[in-house]
Amino acid sequence: MPDPTGRDELLADSSWRPDADGLTAGLRRWVTATFSARHRLVKAGYPDEGGSSFNLMFDVTDGGNVAHYVARLASPSDRHQTFPDESLSRQVRYMQVVRANSDVPVPEISFYETDSRWLGAPFFVMPRYRGRAWPSDPPYNFGGWVLDLPAAERARMQNVLVSVMAGIHSVRADRCDLSEFSRPWLGSSPLEWQLNYIAELYEWARGDQRYPLVVQALDWLRDHLPSRSDPPCVNWGDARAGNILFADGEVSAVLDWEGACLGYPEVDLAFVWLMHRYYQQRAEAKGIAGLPELFRAQDLAGQYASLTGYTPAGLHWFQVLAAARAAAIQVRFLSRARAGGHEGGQPSAANPDDALGIRPVLAELLG
């Protein structure tokens, strides 16, 4: 729930995370067991942002050089999970497949540790790449380095983001084997898989609280489900500039693959639009002009068509899908906060939908 500074209280709440000092002790033992005898852990800690996952940044030295890493941890228990089917191995496989079949700068997996004795959960380790992402909390359109850029540079970086998505979507079922990512138990098509997964996420996340607007969105999506017969591609899932590291204006790494799945280009394009529309709505509610010229649906579709020759179609359905997914995730954040005694997790009994930050955008989409 947004506060006057633009921060999201539920994302800013770190009380649900395991103690960083305890993780550091386990990580020190893992470094000693994994690296050569002369290596040692220098420091470790959580990054400033990251609301749905456990990323532990750490440095290792051999007495001269220092190597910088990020460990991505599985949730240590069910109560920590953001998604009901969390799978670290699936994230690793998506990253490996996209890295092997495209030019997208997906991080290299340096280590994949399935033994939970070190950190209380499995984890994989990536190099820490140089660069910075567009801020998400508070969002980039509230202030900071992105807002300070020349408009032409922001527009160029938007085009770079579109090219990243095009690269990811080039990994298609008619070009490489993606059968390991199929979800036939969720339906008969990739879009049905995604829709039914969001419904499962919502039901798992809501506990005993019902959110009528989310139910309305899911019903609308079922009633208007597109029919697609073209080969599906990899969807990034959490497609936005906040999950790209830019170094000197160019992409050094594409991050956050926990939401990766099979689908179609419109899924990621709509999610980029949705997250910016959400940030923009929050800024305007605070009397901040924001960046209304960025990530407009027609611009994203036009840039994508120019890069790939494929013209995205039927974006409205995908925008509702994106907003329903964001709403289901926010429902999970609310229930997790409520379980932890955080007052921000208490929806209004009269209108629980008001607790969802995405509500104005989703309501607008549903008309």
C-alpha positions as CSV (number, residue, x, y, z in Angstrom):
1,M,0.0,0.0,0.0
2,P,1.6,3.3,-1.1
3,D,2.8,5.8,1.5
4,P,3.5,9.5,0.8
5,T,7.1,8.9,-0.3
6,G,6.0,6.5,-3.0
7,R,7.3,3.4,-1.2
8,D,5.1,0.3,-1.1
9,E,4.7,-0.7,2.6
10,L,4.1,-4.4,1.8
11,L,7.2,-4.6,-0.4
12,A,9.3,-2.5,2.1
13,D,8.3,-4.9,4.9
14,S,11.3,-7.2,5.5
15,S,10.1,-8.9,8.6
16,W,9.2,-12.1,6.7
17,R,12.8,-12.6,5.6
18,P,15.2,-14.9,7.3
19,D,17.8,-13.2,9.5
20,A,20.7,-12.1,7.3
21,D,23.3,-12.8,10.0
22,G,22.2,-16.4,10.3
23,L,22.4,-16.7,6.5
24,T,25.9,-15.2,6.5
25,A,27.2,-17.8,8.9
26,G,25.9,-20.6,6.7
27,L,27.2,-18.9,3.6
28,R,30.6,-18.6,5.2
29,R,30.7,-22.4,5.8
30,W,29.6,-23.0,2.2
31,V,32.3,-20.8,0.8
32,T,34.9,-22.6,2.9
33,A,33.6,-26.0,1.6
34,T,33.2,-24.9,-2.1
35,F,36.1,-22.6,-2.9
36,S,39.8,-23.2,-2.4
37,A,41.4,-22.9,1.1
38,R,42.6,-19.4,0.5
39,H,39.1,-18.0,-0.2
40,R,36.9,-16.5,2.4
41,L,33.6,-14.7,2.6
42,V,34.1,-10.9,3.0
43,K,30.5,-9.7,3.5
44,A,26.9,-10.6,2.7
45,G,23.5,-8.8,2.9
46,Y,20.2,-8.3,1.3
47,P,19.8,-5.7,-1.6
48,D,17.7,-2.6,-1.0
49,E,14.8,-3.9,-3.2
50,G,13.1,-7.2,-3.9
51,G,9.7,-8.0,-2.6
52,S,9.0,-11.6,-3.8
53,S,12.3,-13.4,-3.6
54,F,15.4,-13.9,-1.5
55,N,18.6,-12.5,-3.0
56,L,21.7,-12.5,-0.9
57,M,24.6,-10.4,-2.2
58,F,28.1,-11.5,-1.1
59,D,31.8,-11.0,-1.8
60,V,34.5,-13.6,-1.8
61,T,38.2,-12.9,-1.7
62,D,41.3,-15.0,-2.3
63,G,43.5,-12.6,-0.4
64,G,44.0,-10.3,-3.4
65,N,41.0,-10.2,-5.8
66,V,37.4,-9.9,-4.7
67,A,34.6,-11.7,-6.6
68,H,31.1,-10.4,-6.3
69,Y,28.1,-12.8,-6.3
70,V,24.4,-13.0,-5.8
71,A,22.8,-16.0,-4.2
72,R,19.1,-16.6,-5.1
73,L,17.5,-18.7,-2.3
74,A,14.4,-20.8,-2.3
75,S,11.9,-19.9,0.3
76,P,12.8,-21.6,3.6
77,S,9.2,-22.5,4.4
78,D,5.7,-22.3,2.9
79,R,4.8,-19.1,4.8
80,H,7.7,-17.3,3.0
81,Q,6.6,-18.3,-0.5
82,T,5.1,-15.8,-2.9
83,F,4.0,-18.5,-5.3
84,P,2.4,-21.9,-4.4
85,D,4.6,-23.9,-6.9
86,E,7.9,-22.2,-6.2
87,S,10.7,-24.1,-8.0
88,L,14.3,-23.0,-8.0
89,S,15.2,-25.7,-10.5
90,R,12.6,-24.4,-13.0
91,Q,14.1,-20.9,-12.7
92,V,17.5,-22.3,-13.4
93,R,16.3,-24.3,-16.4
94,Y,14.5,-21.3,-17.9
95,M,17.7,-19.2,-17.5
96,Q,19.9,-21.9,-19.0
97,V,17.5,-22.4,-22.0
98,V,17.2,-18.7,-22.8
99,R,20.9,-18.2,-22.4
100,A,21.7,-21.1,-24.7
101,N,19.2,-20.2,-27.4
102,S,19.3,-16.4,-27.6
103,D,21.6,-13.4,-27.3
104,V,19.8,-12.2,-24.2
105,P,22.3,-11.5,-21.4
106,V,20.9,-13.9,-18.9
107,P,23.1,-14.4,-15.9
108,E,25.4,-17.4,-15.8
109,I,24.6,-20.0,-13.1
110,S,27.9,-20.3,-11.3
111,F,26.7,-22.8,-8.7
112,Y,23.4,-24.6,-8.0
113,E,23.3,-25.9,-4.5
114,T,20.4,-28.3,-3.7
115,D,21.6,-29.1,-0.2
116,S,19.5,-27.1,2.4
117,R,22.0,-27.5,5.2
118,W,24.0,-24.4,4.3
119,L,21.3,-21.7,4.2
120,G,18.1,-23.6,5.2
121,A,17.0,-23.9,1.6
122,P,18.4,-24.7,-1.9
123,F,20.0,-21.8,-3.7
124,F,21.9,-20.9,-6.9
125,V,24.7,-18.4,-7.3
126,M,25.3,-15.9,-10.1
127,P,28.0,-13.3,-10.7
128,R,27.0,-9.9,-9.6
129,Y,26.8,-7.9,-12.9
130,R,27.7,-4.2,-13.1
131,G,24.8,-1.8,-13.7
132,R,21.6,-0.5,-12.1
133,A,18.0,-1.2,-12.6
134,W,15.2,1.3,-12.9
135,P,14.0,1.8,-9.3
136,S,10.8,0.1,-8.2
137,D,10.3,1.2,-4.6
138,P,9.7,4.1,-4.8
139,P,9.2,3.8,-8.6
140,Y,11.4,5.6,-11.1
141,N,8.7,8.0,-12.1
142,F,8.6,9.5,-8.5
143,G,12.2,10.8,-8.8
144,G,15.8,9.7,-9.1
145,W,18.2,9.0,-11.8
146,V,15.7,7.7,-14.4
147,L,13.6,10.9,-14.1
148,D,16.8,13.0,-14.4
149,L,17.7,11.4,-17.7
150,P,17.0,13.2,-21.0
151,A,13.7,12.1,-22.5
152,A,15.5,10.8,-25.6
153,E,17.7,8.5,-23.4
154,R,14.6,7.1,-21.6
155,A,13.0,6.5,-24.9
156,R,16.1,4.7,-26.2
157,M,16.2,2.5,-23.0
158,Q,12.5,1.7,-23.6
159,N,13.4,0.4,-27.0
160,V,16.3,-1.6,-25.5
161,L,13.7,-3.3,-23.1
162,V,11.5,-4.2,-26.1
163,S,14.6,-5.7,-27.8
164,V,15.3,-7.8,-24.7
165,M,11.7,-9.1,-24.8
166,A,12.0,-9.9,-28.5
167,G,15.2,-11.9,-27.8
168,I,13.4,-13.9,-25.1
169,H,10.5,-14.5,-27.3
170,S,12.7,-15.8,-30.0
171,V,13.1,-18.9,-27.9
172,R,10.0,-20.7,-29.3
173,A,8.7,-24.2,-29.3
174,D,9.2,-24.5,-33.1
175,R,12.9,-23.7,-32.7
176,C,13.9,-25.6,-29.6
177,D,12.5,-28.2,-27.2
178,L,10.4,-26.5,-24.5
179,S,8.4,-29.5,-23.6
180,E,9.8,-29.6,-20.1
181,F,7.9,-26.4,-19.3
182,S,4.5,-27.6,-20.4
183,R,1.6,-27.5,-17.9
184,P,-1.1,-29.8,-19.3
185,W,-2.7,-30.2,-15.9
186,L,-3.7,-26.5,-16.1
187,G,-5.5,-26.7,-19.4
188,S,-5.2,-27.3,-23.1
189,S,-3.2,-24.2,-24.2
190,P,-0.4,-22.0,-22.9
191,L,-2.9,-19.1,-22.3
192,E,-5.2,-21.4,-20.4
193,W,-2.3,-22.6,-18.4
194,Q,-1.4,-19.0,-17.4
195,L,-5.0,-18.1,-16.6
196,N,-5.7,-21.2,-14.5
197,Y,-2.4,-20.7,-12.7
198,I,-3.4,-17.2,-11.7
199,A,-6.7,-18.6,-10.4
200,E,-4.8,-21.2,-8.4
201,L,-2.4,-18.5,-7.1
202,Y,-5.3,-16.3,-6.0
203,E,-7.1,-19.2,-4.2
204,W,-3.9,-20.2,-2.4
205,A,-3.0,-16.7,-1.5
206,R,-6.3,-15.3,-0.3
207,G,-6.9,-17.5,2.8
208,D,-10.4,-16.8,4.1
209,Q,-10.6,-13.3,2.5
210,R,-12.4,-12.9,-0.9
211,Y,-11.5,-10.1,-3.3
212,P,-14.5,-9.6,-5.7
213,L,-12.6,-7.6,-8.3
214,V,-10.1,-10.4,-8.8
215,V,-12.9,-13.0,-9.2
216,Q,-14.5,-10.6,-11.7
217,A,-11.3,-10.4,-13.7
218,L,-10.8,-14.1,-13.8
219,D,-14.3,-14.7,-14.9
220,W,-13.9,-12.1,-17.7
221,L,-10.6,-13.6,-18.8
222,R,-12.3,-17.1,-19.1
223,D,-15.2,-15.7,-21.1
224,H,-12.8,-13.9,-23.6
225,L,-10.0,-16.4,-23.7
226,P,-8.2,-16.0,-27.1
227,S,-7.6,-19.0,-29.3
228,R,-4.0,-19.4,-30.4
229,S,-2.5,-22.1,-32.5
230,D,1.0,-20.6,-33.2
231,P,4.0,-22.0,-31.4
232,P,4.4,-20.6,-27.8
233,C,7.5,-18.9,-26.7
234,V,9.2,-18.3,-23.4
235,N,7.6,-15.5,-21.4
236,W,9.9,-13.7,-19.0
237,G,7.1,-13.2,-16.5
238,D,8.1,-10.2,-14.5
239,A,8.9,-8.1,-17.6
240,R,9.9,-4.5,-16.6
241,A,12.8,-2.2,-16.6
242,G,13.2,-2.8,-12.8
243,N,14.5,-6.3,-13.7
244,I,17.2,-5.2,-16.2
245,L,20.6,-4.0,-15.2
246,F,21.8,-1.1,-17.4
247,A,25.5,-0.3,-17.5
248,D,26.4,2.8,-19.5
249,G,22.9,2.6,-21.1
250,E,23.2,-0.9,-22.3
251,V,21.9,-4.2,-20.8
252,S,24.4,-6.1,-18.7
253,A,21.9,-8.6,-17.2
254,V,18.3,-9.7,-17.4
255,L,17.1,-10.7,-13.9
256,D,14.2,-12.3,-12.1
257,W,12.9,-15.5,-13.8
258,E,10.7,-16.9,-11.1
259,G,7.6,-16.0,-13.1
260,A,8.9,-17.4,-16.4
261,C,6.4,-19.6,-18.3
262,L,5.3,-20.5,-21.8
263,G,3.0,-18.1,-23.6
264,Y,3.1,-15.4,-26.3
265,P,4.8,-12.0,-26.8
266,E,1.7,-10.1,-25.8
267,V,2.0,-11.5,-22.2
268,D,5.3,-9.7,-21.5
269,L,4.4,-6.6,-23.5
270,A,1.2,-6.2,-21.5
271,F,3.0,-6.7,-18.2
272,V,5.5,-3.9,-19.1
273,W,2.6,-1.6,-19.9
274,L,0.7,-2.7,-16.7
275,M,3.6,-2.0,-14.3
276,H,4.2,1.4,-15.7
277,R,0.5,2.2,-15.7
278,Y,0.4,1.2,-12.0
279,Y,3.4,3.3,-11.1
280,Q,2.0,6.2,-13.1
281,Q,-1.4,6.0,-11.4
282,R,0.4,6.0,-8.0
283,A,2.4,9.1,-9.0
284,E,-0.6,11.0,-10.3
285,A,-2.5,10.2,-7.1
286,K,0.3,12.0,-5.2
287,G,0.2,15.0,-7.6
288,I,3.4,13.9,-9.4
289,A,3.5,14.3,-13.1
290,G,5.5,11.1,-13.6
291,L,6.4,9.8,-17.0
292,P,3.1,9.4,-19.0
293,E,5.0,9.3,-22.3
294,L,6.7,6.0,-21.5
295,F,5.6,2.4,-22.1
296,R,2.3,3.3,-23.9
297,A,0.7,0.2,-25.3
298,Q,0.7,1.4,-28.9
299,D,4.3,2.4,-28.7
300,L,5.4,-0.9,-27.3
301,A,3.5,-2.8,-30.0
302,G,4.9,-0.6,-32.7
303,Q,8.5,-1.0,-31.5
304,Y,8.0,-4.7,-31.2
305,A,6.6,-5.0,-34.7
306,S,9.5,-2.9,-36.1
307,L,12.1,-5.2,-34.4
308,T,10.5,-8.6,-35.1
309,G,8.0,-8.2,-38.0
310,Y,5.4,-9.6,-35.7
311,T,2.5,-7.3,-34.9
312,P,1.0,-7.9,-31.4
313,A,-2.8,-8.2,-31.3
314,G,-5.6,-8.3,-28.8
315,L,-3.6,-6.5,-26.2
316,H,-6.6,-5.6,-24.0
317,W,-7.1,-9.3,-22.9
318,F,-3.4,-9.5,-22.1
319,Q,-3.5,-6.3,-20.1
320,V,-6.4,-7.7,-18.0
321,L,-4.3,-10.9,-17.6
322,A,-1.3,-8.9,-16.4
323,A,-3.4,-6.9,-13.9
324,A,-5.1,-10.1,-12.6
325,R,-1.7,-11.6,-12.0
326,A,-0.4,-8.5,-10.2
327,A,-3.6,-8.5,-8.1
328,A,-3.1,-12.1,-7.1
329,I,0.5,-11.4,-6.1
330,Q,-0.7,-8.5,-4.0
331,V,-3.3,-10.7,-2.4
332,R,-0.4,-12.9,-1.4
333,F,1.6,-10.0,0.0
334,L,-1.5,-8.9,2.0
335,S,-2.1,-12.4,3.5
336,R,1.6,-12.8,4.3
337,A,1.7,-9.4,6.0
338,R,-1.6,-10.2,7.9
339,A,-0.1,-13.5,9.1
340,G,2.9,-11.6,10.4
341,G,0.8,-9.0,12.3
342,H,1.5,-6.2,9.8
343,E,-1.4,-3.8,9.9
344,G,-1.0,-3.1,6.2
345,G,-2.3,-6.6,5.5
346,Q,-5.7,-5.9,6.9
347,P,-8.2,-5.3,4.0
348,S,-11.4,-3.4,4.7
349,A,-14.3,-5.7,5.5
350,A,-16.6,-3.4,3.5
351,N,-14.5,-3.4,0.4
352,P,-11.4,-5.6,0.5
353,D,-10.5,-4.7,-3.1
354,D,-9.4,-1.3,-1.8
355,A,-6.4,-2.9,-0.2
356,L,-5.0,-3.9,-3.6
357,G,-2.7,-1.2,-5.0
358,I,-3.5,-2.4,-8.5
359,R,-7.3,-2.0,-8.0
360,P,-7.7,1.3,-9.9
361,V,-5.9,0.0,-13.0
362,L,-7.8,-3.4,-13.0
363,A,-11.1,-1.7,-12.4
364,E,-10.5,0.7,-15.3
365,L,-9.6,-2.3,-17.6
366,L,-12.7,-4.1,-16.7
367,G,-14.8,-1.0,-17.4
